[in-house]
Amino acid sequence: MGTTGFVTSAAQRRLSRDPVMRRLIRAHGPCALAPDRWSPYEALTRAVAHQQLHRRAAESILARFVALFDNGRFPSPADVAAARADRLRRAGFSRGKALAIKDIARHALAGTVPTRRAAARLDDEAIVERLTHIHGVGRWTVEMLLIFTLGRPDVLPVDDFGVREGYRLAYGLRERPTPKALRALGERWKPYRSAAAWYLWRAASAARHNAKS
């Protein structure tokens, strides 16, 4: 069974046992993670749209995507599955992304992409296993869904560049840890690894900001 939500005070107490995390908590304050309200289908579609694009460009494409269907609402899986790929490409999607978005819609109709209610009955790895069979959806994309849409508290996206770079900076390393090494290092933060990832993202973001100043 999956759990949802971030128990911020409990997470901070647990993470504070690690001196470096304790310093990050003092620097950045309470963990500000909060699940969005999108369905898993919509969250996956948006995630694919954002792959390898600047946020503003991706949001512009998503706005045109919604406009293709005339009713002003995010298109349903049935609408997207029925649409031709070349129609979706008019919004600005690459051929690969158009095919991925149609595949997400087909899997949503088939029940592979769960509703929020159905997802609550599945653990994290079960959701990863189900969704990574979809074209264009990898483990990292599903982990973002778990953290930012489903509010799962114990997800550490070890392939994420920002998380690995944040660890390097926070712990004073010359090189970023490998995903395998970071997975082992992250065992100390269970069961609040999503909050730990948030603080590592903040460490990386702060370093970029300071470099520009």
C-alpha positions, -999 to +999 in steps of 0.1 A: +000+000+000+013+035-008+013+064+015+008+100+006+018+134+020+049+149+036+051+148+074+074+179+075+082+180+112+089+143+114+110+145+083+130+173+096+136+156+129+148+124+111+169+142+085+185+164+112+204+134+125+226+140+095+247+171+103+248+182+066+211+178+063+207+198+095+227+226+080+205+225+048+173+226+069+186+257+087+196+274+055+164+266+035+137+263+062+108+238+063+105+214+033+080+231+009+070+201-011+032+199-017+015+176-041-003+191-071-039+183-080-034+168-114-044+133-122-015+108-129-026+109-166-023+147-168+009+148-147+026+122-170+015+141-201+028+174-187+061+157-177+067+144-213+059+179-226+086+193-203+113+168-212+145+186-225+127+220-228+128+252-209+098+255-186+083+285-205+086+268-239+069+236-225+041+256-210+035+274-243+033+241-261+009+227-234-013+258-238-016+251-276-022+214-269-052+223-247-064+247-273-065+220-300-095+205-282-117+236-281-133+231-246-106+249-226-100+219-203-071+195-203-080+169-230-093+136-218-075+103-225-102+094-250-098+127-269-060+123-271-062+086-281-086+095-309-065+124-322-040+119-350-004+123-341+001+150-367-027+170-350-008+169-317+024+180-335+007+212-345+009+222-308+047+220-311+054+184-299+081+164-316+071+132-333+084+112-304+066+133-278+033+131-298+035+093-299+044+092-261+014+114-252-009+092-273+005+061-256-001+077-221-037+083-232-042+047-244-027+033-212-049+056-191-080+043-209-068+007-203-063+014-166-025+010-166-022+047-157-041+047-124-064+073-110-054+089-078-077+066-059-062+035-076-027+047-071-033+050-033-035+012-033-002+007-050+033+010-036+060+031-053+077+003-071+044-011-084+037+023-100+072+025-115+068-010-129+034-002-145+042+032-160+077+026-174+062+003-200+047+034-216+065+049-246+086+079-235+081+073-197+112+064-178+119+058-141+128+095-135+095+107-149+076+083-127+096+094-097+086+130-103+050+118-105+054+100-072+069+131-054+050+160-070+016+146-078+011+116-054+030+131-025+050+100-017+074+107+011+102+082+005+114+087-031+150+094-039+155+101-077+192+090-079+194+097-116+184+133-112+213+157-120+202+183-095+200+158-067+234+144-074+250+178-078+233+190-046+248+161-028+283+169-042+280+205-031+265+199+003+289+172+013+320+189-002+328+162-028+349+167-059+327+146-080+290+138-080+281+104-066+270+077-090+233+068-089+242+035-073+263+052-047+237+078-039+210+051-035+232+035-008+240+068+008+203+077+009+194+048+031+201+070+061+172+093+052+145+067+051+115+070+052+118+107+042+139+106+011+116+129-009+123+157+016+160+149+014+159+152-024+141+186-020+170+199+002+196+186-023+177+204-051+178+236-029+216+232-024+222+229-062+198+258-069+215+281-043+249+273-058+237+283-093+222+315-079+254+324-061+275+318-092+254+343-111+256+370-084 
